[in-house]
Amino acid sequence: MGRSASHIALECGLRTQANITLISEEVAAKKQTLDQVVTTIADSVAKRAANGENFGVALIPEGLIEFIPDFKVLIAELNDILAKDAEAYAAITENDKKAAFILGKLTEKSAAVFASLPMEIKMQLTMDRDPHGNVQVSRIETEKLLTQLVKAKLDGWKKEGKFVGKFSTQTHFFGYEGRCSMPSNFDADYCYSLGFNAAAIISTGKTGYMSSVRNLIAPAEKWIAGAIPLTAMMNMEHRHGEDKPVIKKALVELDGAPFKMLAANRDKWAVETSYVYPGPIQFFGPSEVADITTITLALEKGK
């Protein structure tokens, strides 16, 4: 999962066939601007409205804003500024003065991006960083920023005769609810196996290893336990204004089967109403119902 990766959004998009499922890694790879992301959403709204369907669902990954190229540069600069000038910034009490303080320290391009944002988003971008020195993306209301910009674009299209529907939104952040849900049988078996395997690694006197369980699309009795050296997973990242060794993020692979499945269907799902209701988690019954893995994991393994 992770704070930045779009694995959860991808799984939910494949499982429910929402009209729009944004994948942060694709936005970064294609160097899409904020306006291009907004246009993608607005285009789906307009086409569905033309079909008389003035409703729709968009899934937005928590870390999206970090992957939009202009925002990625802006956030990197903000991380450095707030690491070096935290006390001076904290001493300022008025929002407009806080914004002016930040603007004076940004490069010209990042300053232009920062200045274009609503004050609410500006302040959310400059909140306290997490223990790793990163912006806390869960506290940035990206969905509200996007809805404001989509509405503005659709208002413009309506004046040009390109949009004939109505547009209102209801946003909801599912981060904490998602973490509080009951684990599936697969989740419970997997985490139990990871813990049991970790204890086995420790019992042999080994340290500096991560517990690993593979072959997860097979029945649990055929899973393969192992240990991965943490040093093999390290790479250098910029944290708190300095380069530090950290474990590399496991991001969505754009050449992987799960993303390709989404890409093959999203043009259709963006216009047609193709929603799937997966129903509640099943804890009892046949193994193929109660012990199923995720769609993305199954696709990665060729199922």
VEXLOPA-416415 format. One line per 5 residues: their letters; for each residue x, y, z of N, C-alpha, C. Coordinates in steps of 0.05 Angstrom, whole numbers, plus 5000, padded with zeros to 4 digits. Layout:
a	X/Y/Z/X/Y/Z/X/Y/Z  ... .
# end
This chain:
mgrsa	5017/4976/5000/5000/5000/5000/5018/5025/5000  5022/5036/5023/5040/5059/5024/5026/5085/5023  5039/5106/5032/5028/5133/5032/5025/5144/5005  5043/5137/4987/5044/5149/4960/5032/5132/4938  5037/5106/4940/5029/5088/4918/4999/5086/4914 .
shial	4991/5079/4890/4963/5078/4882/4951/5049/4882  4964/5031/4897/4954/5003/4897/4925/5001/4905  4917/5015/4926/4890/5013/4937/4870/5024/4916  4876/5047/4904/4859/5058/4884/4856/5039/4860  4878/5027/4852/4877/5008/4829/4860/4984/4836 .
ecglr	4863/4972/4859/4847/4949/4867/4817/4957/4868  4811/4980/4880/4783/4988/4882/4771/4994/4855  4788/5006/4837/4778/5012/4810/4772/4987/4795  4789/4966/4797/4784/4941/4783/4760/4926/4795  4757/4928/4821/4736/4913/4834/4708/4926/4831 .
tqani	4707/4952/4828/4681/4966/4827/4675/4978/4799  4696/4981/4782/4693/4992/4755/4682/5020/4756  4694/5037/4773/4686/5065/4776/4691/5079/4750  4678/5102/4745/4681/5117/4720/4709/5127/4717  4721/5138/4738/4748/5148/4737/4764/5136/4759 .
tlise	4787/5124/4753/4806/5115/4773/4833/5128/4766  4841/5148/4781/4867/5161/4775/4889/5144/4788  4911/5141/4773/4934/5126/4783/4958/5146/4783  4967/5152/4806/4988/5172/4810/5013/5167/4793  5021/5141/4792/5045/5134/4778/5043/5140/4748 .
evaak	5019/5137/4737/5015/5143/4709/5016/5173/4705  5005/5189/4723/5006/5218/4721/5035/5227/4720  5052/5215/4737/5080/5223/4738/5094/5214/4712  5089/5189/4703/5103/5179/4679/5096/5195/4655  5071/5204/4653/5063/5220/4629/5067/5250/4633 .
kqtld	5077/5257/4657/5082/5285/4664/5057/5302/4659  5035/5291/4669/5010/5306/4666/5008/5330/4685  4997/5351/4675/4993/5375/4691/4967/5372/4707  4963/5390/4726/4938/5389/4741/4915/5394/4723  4918/5411/4703/4896/5417/4685/4889/5392/4668 .
qvvtt	4909/5376/4661/4903/5352/4645/4888/5331/4662  4895/5329/4688/4880/5311/4706/4851/5321/4708  4848/5346/4712/4821/5358/4714/4805/5353/4689  4817/5357/4666/4804/5353/4640/4795/5324/4637  4810/5305/4646/4803/5276/4644/4777/5271/4659 .
iadsv	4774/5283/4683/4750/5279/4699/4727/5294/4686  4731/5319/4678/4710/5335/4666/4700/5323/4640  4717/5311/4625/4709/5298/4600/4690/5275/4605  4695/5259/4625/4678/5237/4632/4650/5248/4641  4651/5269/4658/4625/5281/4667/4609/5291/4644 .
akraa	4622/5305/4625/4608/5316/4602/4596/5294/4584  4611/5273/4579/4601/5251/4562/4578/5236/4575  4580/5232/4601/4558/5218/4615/4533/5236/4616  4537/5262/4619/4514/5280/4619/4500/5280/4592  4516/5278/4571/4504/5277/4544/4487/5253/4540 .
ngenf	4493/5231/4555/4477/5207/4554/4454/5207/4575  4451/5229/4588/4430/5232/4608/4437/5220/4635  4462/5214/4640/4471/5203/4665/4487/5223/4681  4472/5239/4696/4485/5260/4712/4494/5250/4739  4509/5229/4739/4521/5218/4763/4546/5203/4755 .
gvali	4563/5198/4775/4588/5183/4769/4605/5181/4794  4626/5165/4792/4644/5160/4814/4673/5163/4805  4689/5177/4820/4717/5180/4814/4733/5171/4838  4753/5155/4834/4771/5145/4856/4798/5161/4853  4806/5173/4875/4830/5190/4875/4849/5179/4896 .
pegli	4873/5171/4888/4892/5160/4907/4902/5182/4926  4908/5174/4950/4915/5192/4971/4940/5209/4964  4959/5198/4950/4984/5212/4945/4985/5226/4918  4962/5229/4904/4962/5240/4877/4978/5266/4874  4973/5284/4893/4985/5311/4890/5015/5311/4888 .
efipd	5028/5290/4901/5057/5288/4900/5068/5280/4873  5051/5269/4856/5060/5258/4831/5055/5277/4807  5039/5297/4811/5036/5318/4790/5062/5333/4789  5075/5333/4766/5103/5344/4764/5107/5371/4778  5090/5391/4772/5093/5417/4784/5091/5416/4814 .
fkvli	5072/5400/4824/5068/5397/4853/5091/5381/4866  5102/5362/4851/5124/5346/4862/5148/5364/4868  5154/5382/4850/5176/5401/4854/5169/5420/4877  5144/5430/4877/5136/5448/4898/5138/5435/4925  5128/5410/4928/5129/5397/4954/5158/5392/4963 .
aelnd	5175/5384/4944/5204/5380/4951/5216/5406/4962  5210/5428/4949/5220/5454/4959/5208/5461/4986  5182/5456/4990/5169/5461/5016/5181/5444/5038  5187/5419/5032/5200/5401/5052/5226/5413/5061  5242/5423/5042/5268/5434/5050/5265/5460/5066 .
ilakd	5247/5477/5057/5242/5503/5070/5233/5498/5099  5214/5480/5102/5203/5475/5129/5222/5460/5147  5241/5446/5135/5262/5432/5151/5282/5452/5161  5288/5473/5145/5309/5492/5152/5298/5516/5168  5273/5524/5162/5262/5548/5174/5237/5542/5190 .
aeaya	5236/5519/5203/5212/5511/5217/5205/5530/5239  5224/5540/5255/5219/5557/5278/5209/5584/5268  5221/5595/5247/5213/5621/5237/5184/5620/5226  5178/5598/5212/5151/5594/5201/5131/5591/5223  5137/5575/5243/5118/5570/5265/5112/5595/5281 .
aiten	5130/5614/5281/5126/5639/5296/5105/5658/5282  5099/5653/5257/5080/5669/5243/5052/5658/5248  5033/5676/5254/5006/5667/5262/4985/5671/5241  4988/5690/5223/4968/5697/5203/4974/5681/5177  4952/5670/5166/4956/5654/5142/4967/5669/5118 .
dkkaa	4959/5693/5114/4969/5708/5091/4999/5714/5094  5007/5718/5119/5036/5723/5124/5052/5697/5121  5040/5675/5129/5053/5649/5126/5057/5644/5096  5036/5649/5080/5039/5645/5052/5060/5662/5039  5061/5688/5048/5081/5706/5037/5109/5698/5045 .
filgk	5112/5687/5069/5138/5677/5078/5148/5654/5060  5130/5636/5054/5137/5613/5037/5142/5623/5008  5126/5640/4998/5129/5650/4970/5157/5663/4966  5166/5676/4986/5192/5690/4984/5216/5671/4983  5211/5645/4989/5233/5626/4990/5231/5605/4968 .
lteks	5210/5605/4952/5206/5586/4930/5219/5596/4905  5226/5577/4887/5235/5585/4860/5212/5597/4845  5217/5611/4823/5197/5625/4809/5174/5607/4800  5180/5584/4789/5160/5566/4778/5143/5555/4801  5155/5546/4823/5140/5535/4845/5124/5557/4859 .
aavfa	5134/5581/4859/5119/5604/4871/5094/5609/4856  5095/5606/4829/5071/5610/4812/5050/5589/4818  5059/5564/4822/5040/5542/4828/5028/5547/4856  5044/5554/4875/5035/5558/4902/5015/5582/4903  5021/5603/4889/5004/5627/4889/4977/5621/4877 .
slpme	4975/5602/4859/4950/5596/4845/4930/5580/4862  4939/5570/4884/4923/5552/4901/4905/5567/4920  4882/5556/4927/4866/5568/4949/4882/5568/4975  4876/5588/4992/4891/5590/5017/4889/5565/5034  4866/5552/5033/4863/5527/5049/4883/5506/5041 .
ikmql	4887/5502/5015/4906/5483/5005/4934/5491/5011  4940/5517/5009/4967/5527/5015/4974/5520/5044  4956/5524/5062/4961/5518/5090/4964/5488/5095  4948/5472/5081/4950/5443/5084/4977/5433/5074  4988/5446/5053/5014/5438/5042/5037/5445/5061 .
tmdrd	5032/5464/5078/5054/5473/5096/5050/5463/5125  5032/5444/5129/5028/5433/5156/5053/5418/5165  5054/5411/5190/5077/5396/5201/5082/5371/5184  5107/5364/5180/5114/5340/5164/5112/5315/5182  5112/5292/5169/5112/5267/5184/5140/5262/5194 .
phgnv	5144/5240/5210/5171/5235/5221/5193/5232/5201  5186/5226/5175/5206/5223/5154/5211/5249/5139  5198/5271/5147/5202/5296/5134/5185/5301/5110  5165/5284/5105/5148/5286/5082/5121/5300/5088  5110/5313/5068/5084/5325/5071/5063/5303/5078 .
qvsri	5044/5309/5096/5024/5289/5103/5001/5291/5084  5003/5275/5062/4984/5277/5040/4955/5272/5049  4951/5256/5070/4924/5249/5079/4910/5274/5090  4926/5295/5097/4914/5319/5108/4910/5341/5086  4917/5334/5062/4912/5353/5040/4887/5344/5025 .
etekl	4867/5361/5024/4841/5353/5013/4842/5356/4982  4858/5337/4970/4861/5337/4941/4835/5335/4927  4816/5319/4938/4791/5315/4925/4775/5341/4923  4777/5358/4943/4763/5384/4942/4776/5403/4922  4802/5402/4921/4816/5419/4901/4807/5411/4873 .
ltqlv	4806/5385/4868/4798/5375/4841/4769/5382/4835  4751/5379/4854/4723/5385/4848/4719/5415/4842  4734/5432/4856/4732/5461/4850/4741/5466/4821  4764/5454/4813/4775/5459/4787/4758/5446/4765  4746/5422/4770/4729/5409/4751/4704/5426/4747 .
kakld	4693/5437/4768/4669/5454/4766/4675/5478/4749  4698/5491/4754/4705/5515/4739/4708/5508/4709  4720/5485/4703/4723/5477/4674/4696/5471/4662  4678/5457/4676/4652/5451/4665/4635/5476/4662  4638/5496/4680/4624/5521/4676/4632/5535/4651 .
gwkke	4658/5533/4645/4669/5545/4620/4658/5530/4596  4657/5503/4597/4647/5487/4575/4617/5492/4570  4602/5497/4592/4574/5502/4589/4569/5528/4574  4585/5548/4579/4583/5573/4564/4589/5569/4535  4607/5550/4529/4615/5544/4501/4596/5524/4488 .
gkfvg	4577/5513/4503/4558/5493/4493/4569/5465/4492  4592/5460/4506/4604/5433/4506/4594/5416/4529  4578/5427/4547/4569/5413/4571/4540/5420/4575  4522/5400/4577/4494/5406/4580/4482/5396/4606  4498/5384/4623/4487/5372/4648/4490/5390/4672 .
kfstq	4485/5378/4695/4488/5392/4720/4512/5379/4735  4525/5395/4752/4548/5384/4766/4548/5393/4795  4547/5374/4813/4551/5379/4841/4566/5354/4852  4579/5358/4874/4597/5336/4884/4592/5330/4913  4600/5306/4920/4601/5297/4948/4627/5282/4951 .
thffg	4645/5293/4966/4671/5280/4969/4672/5265/4996  4689/5244/4996/4692/5229/5021/4720/5217/5022  4734/5222/5044/4761/5210/5048/4758/5184/5063  4766/5162/5050/4762/5135/5062/4787/5124/5077  4808/5141/5079/4833/5131/5091/4829/5117/5117 .
yegrc	4817/5130/5136/4815/5118/5163/4795/5096/5164  4773/5099/5149/4753/5077/5149/4764/5052/5136  4781/5055/5116/4793/5032/5103/4811/5017/5122  4826/5032/5139/4844/5020/5158/4829/5006/5181  4804/5014/5186/4789/5004/5209/4770/4980/5201 .
smpsn	4770/4973/5176/4752/4951/5167/4762/4924/5177  4743/4905/5178/4751/4878/5186/4769/4865/5165  4790/4852/5173/4808/4838/5154/4794/4814/5142  4799/4808/5117/4788/4784/5104/4803/4760/5115  4794/4736/5108/4808/4712/5116/4836/4712/5104 .
fdady	4839/4721/5079/4865/4723/5067/4883/4742/5082  4873/4766/5090/4889/4785/5105/4899/4772/5131  4881/4759/5145/4887/4747/5171/4908/4725/5168  4904/4708/5149/4923/4686/5144/4951/4696/5136  4951/4717/5119/4976/4728/5109/4991/4741/5133 .
cyslg	4978/4758/5148/4992/4771/5170/5000/4752/5192  4984/4731/5198/4992/4711/5217/5017/4697/5207  5018/4691/5181/5041/4677/5170/5066/4694/5171  5063/4720/5165/5086/4738/5167/5097/4739/5195  5079/4741/5215/5088/4742/5243/5101/4716/5252 .
fnaaa	5089/4693/5245/5101/4667/5252/5128/4664/5239  5130/4672/5214/5156/4671/5200/5177/4689/5212  5168/4713/5221/5187/4732/5234/5198/4720/5260  5181/4707/5275/5190/4694/5300/5210/4672/5293  5205/4657/5272/5224/4636/5264/5251/4647/5256 .
iistg	5251/4670/5242/5276/4684/5234/5291/4692/5259  5277/4705/5278/5290/4714/5303/5301/4690/5318  5287/4668/5318/5296/4644/5334/5322/4633/5324  5329/4639/5298/5355/4630/5288/5377/4650/5293  5371/4672/5306/5391/4692/5313/5396/4712/5290 .
ktgym	5379/4712/5270/5383/4731/5248/5370/4758/5254  5383/4780/5246/5371/4806/5248/5375/4821/5222  5360/4843/5218/5363/4859/5194/5350/4846/5170  5330/4829/5175/5315/4816/5153/5286/4823/5155  5272/4823/5132/5243/4826/5131/5230/4800/5126 .
ssvrn	5209/4794/5141/5194/4769/5137/5180/4770/5110  5181/4749/5095/5169/4748/5068/5153/4722/5065  5130/4724/5052/5114/4701/5046/5105/4703/5016  5111/4683/5000/5106/4684/4972/5085/4662/4963  5079/4662/4938/5060/4642/4926/5032/4646/4938 .
liapa	5024/4671/4941/4999/4678/4956/4973/4671/4942  4974/4666/4916/4949/4659/4902/4943/4629/4905  4961/4614/4917/4956/4585/4922/4944/4583/4950  4933/4559/4957/4923/4555/4984/4945/4560/5005  4938/4568/5029/4957/4576/5049/4978/4555/5055 .
ekwia	4971/4529/5053/4990/4508/5059/5012/4506/5038  5009/4520/5016/5029/4520/4995/5045/4546/4994  5040/4564/5013/5055/4589/5014/5084/4583/5020  5102/4601/5011/5131/4597/5014/5142/4620/5032  5153/4613/5055/5164/4632/5074/5193/4638/5067 .
gaipl	5202/4662/5073/5230/4670/5068/5238/4694/5083  5262/4704/5079/5273/4727/5093/5289/4744/5073  5284/4770/5073/5297/4788/5054/5314/4808/5070  5340/4810/5064/5358/4829/5078/5348/4858/5073  5345/4874/5094/5336/4901/5091/5355/4918/5074 .
tammn	5381/4912/5076/5401/4927/5060/5397/4924/5030  5385/4902/5022/5381/4897/4993/5358/4914/4983  5342/4926/5001/5319/4942/4993/5323/4972/4995  5348/4980/5004/5353/5008/5009/5360/5024/4984  5352/5049/4984/5361/5068/4964/5362/5095/4977 .
mehrh	5374/5115/4964/5377/5141/4976/5353/5159/4968  5342/5173/4989/5320/5192/4984/5326/5217/5001  5314/5239/4992/5318/5265/5005/5298/5268/5027  5307/5268/5052/5290/5270/5076/5300/5291/5095  5283/5309/5105/5291/5330/5124/5314/5346/5113 .
gedkp	5314/5350/5086/5335/5367/5074/5361/5352/5070  5362/5326/5075/5387/5310/5071/5381/5284/5057  5402/5273/5044/5399/5247/5031/5403/5225/5052  5384/5207/5054/5385/5185/5074/5377/5159/5061  5389/5136/5071/5381/5110/5060/5354/5102/5071 .
vikka	5336/5095/5053/5309/5086/5061/5301/5063/5043  5280/5048/5051/5270/5027/5034/5254/5039/5011  5260/5031/4987/5247/5042/4963/5217/5036/4963  5202/5056/4955/5173/5052/4953/5166/5031/4932  5146/5015/4938/5136/4995/4918/5112/5008/4905 .
lveld	5117/5020/4882/5096/5035/4867/5081/5017/4847  5059/5026/4837/5044/5012/4817/5061/5010/4792  5064/4986/4781/5080/4982/4756/5062/4986/4732  5068/5005/4715/5051/5012/4693/5052/4991/4670  5072/4974/4671/5074/4952/4652/5064/4926/4663 .
gapfk	5052/4927/4687/5041/4903/4700/5013/4897/4691  5005/4872/4695/4978/4863/4686/4955/4878/4700  4956/4885/4726/4934/4899/4738/4928/4926/4725  4950/4942/4721/4945/4968/4708/4936/4965/4680  4947/4946/4665/4939/4941/4638/4909/4934/4636 .
mlaan	4900/4919/4655/4871/4913/4656/4854/4938/4659  4863/4955/4677/4848/4981/4681/4849/4997/4656  4873/5000/4644/4877/5016/4620/4860/5006/4597  4856/4980/4595/4841/4968/4573/4811/4973/4575  4802/4979/4600/4773/4982/4604/4764/5010/4612 .
rdkwa	4782/5028/4619/4774/5053/4632/4759/5072/4613  4765/5071/4587/4751/5089/4568/4721/5081/4567  4716/5055/4568/4688/5045/4569/4675/5053/4596  4689/5047/4618/4678/5053/4644/4673/5083/4649  4690/5100/4636/4687/5128/4640/4661/5139/4629 .
vetsy	4649/5126/4609/4625/5135/4597/4601/5118/4604  4604/5092/4604/4582/5074/4610/4580/5069/4640  4556/5062/4649/4552/5055/4677/4557/5025/4680  4580/5018/4689/4589/4989/4690/4596/4981/4718  4584/4994/4738/4592/4989/4766/4588/4960/4774 .
vypgp	4606/4950/4791/4603/4924/4803/4603/4927/4834  4583/4915/4846/4582/4915/4876/4593/4889/4886  4617/4890/4898/4630/4865/4907/4617/4852/4931  4600/4867/4945/4587/4856/4969/4605/4856/4993  4594/4847/5016/4610/4846/5040/4631/4824/5039 .
iqffg	4651/4826/5056/4671/4805/5059/4658/4779/5069  4664/4757/5056/4654/4731/5064/4674/4716/5082  4666/4708/5106/4684/4695/5124/4680/4664/5126  4657/4655/5116/4650/4627/5117/4641/4618/5089  4644/4592/5083/4635/4582/5058/4659/4570/5042 .
pseva	4654/4564/5017/4676/4552/5000/4701/4570/5000  4723/4557/4998/4749/4572/4998/4750/4592/4975  4739/4586/4952/4740/4604/4929/4724/4629/4934  4707/4629/4955/4691/4653/4962/4703/4666/4987  4709/4650/5007/4717/4661/5033/4747/4667/5035 .
ditti	4764/4655/5019/4792/4658/5022/4805/4672/4997  4790/4686/4981/4800/4698/4957/4821/4719/4963  4840/4722/4945/4860/4743/4947/4850/4768/4932  4867/4788/4928/4859/4812/4914/4860/4808/4884  4845/4825/4869/4846/4823/4840/4874/4830/4829 .
tlale	4886/4850/4841/4913/4858/4831/4933/4836/4835  4933/4823/4857/4952/4801/4862/4947/4778/4843  4922/4771/4839/4915/4750/4821/4924/4756/4792  4920/4781/4784/4928/4789/4757/4959/4788/4754  4973/4797/4775/5002/4796/4775/5013/4768/4771 .
kgk	4998/4749/4781/5007/4721/4779/4994/4706/4756  4982/4721/4738/4972/4709/4713/4945/4696/4716  4930/4701/4737/4903/4689/4741/4881/4707/4730 .
# end
